[in-house]
Amino acid sequence: MEGSVEGQVAIVTGAGQGIGRAIALRLAHDGMNVIIADLNGETAQAVVEEVTKIGRKAVAVTVDVTVANDRQRLLSTALSSFNRLDVLVNNAGIQMVSMPLDVTEQHWDRVMDVNARSVFFCTQLVLQHMTVQRTGRIVNIASAAGKMASTIYHPVYNVSKASVIAMTKTFAQAVANSGIRVNAVCPGIVDTPMQGLVDQEFARLSGKTPSEIRSDRLSKVPMGRLETPEEVAAVVSFLVGPDSRYMTGQAINVTGGMITY
């Protein structure tokens, strides 16, 4: 039976800013020690300092999740630093904007490598450890885009996040009898610096202004406002904690009512 997360260890990828930072800080508040993994070492170290102020331990790892050796170094760092690993949050992701008929193979490969391939192989690597200890939780950050293809302006992103949902369900079934749970969170329109850049790029393709794009997108959200990173982090906290101990293979919407399936 799963118990308190106090003193447990989590890896959070893409944790240097935005949703990943909020997740790392929430897990620290919950009592966990955190590996802050990010492509930007400076932002990762800044989050380490925030975690330390909460009273938990953290280690920054500069990592490119698309590179096998970096993924192995990430796991090795967690085990050498804390001698345990209880949670993996696959949060690292990118968006690239294009109309569907203009997508190049290079665009496809870049988005799929970061958003889908790295999630699969980070999960596979960590499961080699978790299946031996017969306990662990993995949370993948998918997106509303993976369920509803929310806009035509980032078509490969839509595909990549649908892939994350599919692999979540597959891994969940594969390791359920090993004491490991695998779930996903599907955020909607989150108030992060990336979202502002997305609005600008959508505006460029559509001929609208960024404010018109933002207004159009929010009109599809019944709750009528942007989501905060902390609201995503709260659901991750639930999924790695004992109150969700009978949940696996789920893709939980956090979209302000935009998606209800």
N, C-alpha and C positions, 0 to 999 in steps of 0.2 A: 504494500500500500504506500503510495506516495505521501511524503510528509512535507514539512516546511522547506522552503528554498534557502533558508538562512545558511550562509557559508558555502553555498554551491557556486559553480563556475559556469559562465556563459561566454560564448564567442558571439559578437555581433559584427557582421560585415557592413561596410559602408557606414560606419558609426561616427564618422567625423563631423557630420552635420545633419540637419533635417530630421527625418523620421528615425534614422539609425541612432543619432545622438539622443533623441528622446527615449528610445527603447533602452539604450545603455543606462541612462540616468534612472529610468523607472526600475529597471532590474536591480540597480544598486540600492535604490530606496527600499526595495523588497528584501534586501539582505544578501544579494549575490555579489561576487567578485566578477569582474568583466574584462575580457580581452577586446580591446578597441581596435578593430581592423579597418584600415582605410588606405586608399591609394595615396592620400595626402598625409604624410607623417606629421606635419605641424598641426593640422586640425585634430588628428587622432590624439596627439599629446595634450592638446587643450582640453579634450573631453576626459582624458585620464585625470587631469588636475581637478575637474569638476566632480568626478567620482570620488576622488580622495577626500574632497571637502565633505562629502556625504558620510564618510567614515568607512568606506569599503576600499578594497584593493583593485587596481586596474593596471593593465599593461598595454601599451600602444604597439601595434605591429603594422608596418608599412607593407602593404600587400596588394598585388594585382590578382584578383580571384580567378582570372582567366588562365593563369600560369600554374601548372601542376606543382612545380617546386615551391612556389609561394604558398599554395594551399597546404602542402606538407609542412612547411615551416610554421604556418599558422597553428596547425594542430600540435606540432612539437613544442611550440612556445607555450601553449596553454598547459600542456602536461608537465613541462619542465618548470613552469612558474608556480603551478598550483597542485600538481600531482593528481588532477582529476578534471573531468569535463562532463557537465550535466546537460547543457543546453547549447544548441546552435540556432542562431537567428540569421537566415539568409536574406539580408536586406539590400545589399549592393545592387545598384541598377542604373541604367541610363535610358534616356529618350533621344531619338533622332527623328526629325520631322521630314515628311515627304508625302506627296500624293502617291497612292498605291501603284500607279502605272509608271512612276518615276523612280521606284526603289531599285537600287543597284545591288549586285551581289556583295559588294563591300559593305554597304549599309546593312543588309541582312545579316552578314557574318558578325559584324561588330555588335549589333544589338542582341542577337541570339547568343553570342559568346558570353556576354556579361550577364544578361538577364535569365538565360535558360541553361546553357551548358555549364556555367560555373556553379549554379545552384545544384544541378544534378551531381556534379563531381565533388563539390564540398560535402554534400549530404552523404554520398557513397563513402568518402574518406572517413568522415566522423562516425558513420555507422560501423565501420570496422572496429572502432574502439568501443562504441556503445553496446554492440551485440555481445562483446566479451563480458562487460560489466553488467549486462542485462537490465539496463535502465538508461533513460535519457529522453529528452524532448527536443524536437526540431520544429521551428516555425519558419515558414517561407512567406516573405512579403510578396504577394501577387498584386492584383489590382482589379478594380471594377472593369477595367479595359479587357481583362481576360475572360469576362463573362458576357459583356455586351458590345464589344468593339466600339467603345464609347465615342470615338471620332475617327474619321478617315485620314486624319492628318498625321497619325503615327501608326501606320498599319503593322509594321514589324513589331513594335512594342505590344500591340494587341495580341499578336501571335505568341510572343515570348511569354506574356503573362498567362495566357491560356495553357501554355506548356508547363508553367510552374504549378498550376492547379492540377494538371494531369499527373505530373510526377509526384506531387504531394499524396494523391490518392494511391498511386502505385506503391510508393515506399511505405506508406502507412499499412497497407495490407501485407507487405512483405515482412515487416518487422513487428507486427502487433503482438505476436506470441513470444517476443523477446523482451517484453517490458518497455518498449520504446513507442512513443507517440509522435506522429508527424501531422501537423496541421498547417493551414495557410490563413493569412489575413488579406482581405481585399479592400484596401482603402479606396476612397473616392477622390475628391478634389482637395488636396491637402495644402495648407498654407505654408509653403516652403519657397526658398529662393528659386528652386528648379521650376516651380509652377509659374512664376513670373516670366521666366525665359520661354516656357512652353506657350504662354499666351502671346508673347511677341512673335514667335515662330508661326503659330497658327494664324495670326493676323497677317503676316507676310504672305502666306499662301492663299488666304481667303479674300484679301482686300479690305477686311474690316480693321478697326482699331483694336489694340489689346483690351481696352475697357469693354468694347462691344463683345469680344470673345469671352471675357470673364463673365459678363452679364448673361450671355447665351448659355454658358456652361452651368452657371448657378441656377438658371431657370429650370433646369432638370432635377434640381435637388429639393425635395419637399421641405426639408428643414431650412432651406434658404440661406445657408452660410457655408463658408469654407470650414473644412475639418482641420483640427489642430494636430500636430505631430504627437502630442501627449495623448490624444484620444485613440490613436493607433496603438501607442505604447501600452495603454491600459488593457487592450484586448490581448496583446502579446503577453503581458503579465499574467492574465487569466489563463492563457493556454499553456504556459510553462509551469503554472502552479497546480497544487493538488486539487483544487475545486473543479478542474477539467479532466480529472483522471480517467473518466470513461469516454473521452472524446478523442478520436483519431480519424484522419482522412477527411477533415472538414475544411471548407473554404469560407471563412466567416466574413460577411459584409460589414464594413464600417463606412457607410456611404451617405448617411443622413436621409435614408429612405429611397435613394436613387435606384437601388436594386433590392428586390425582395425575394430573390431565389438563389 
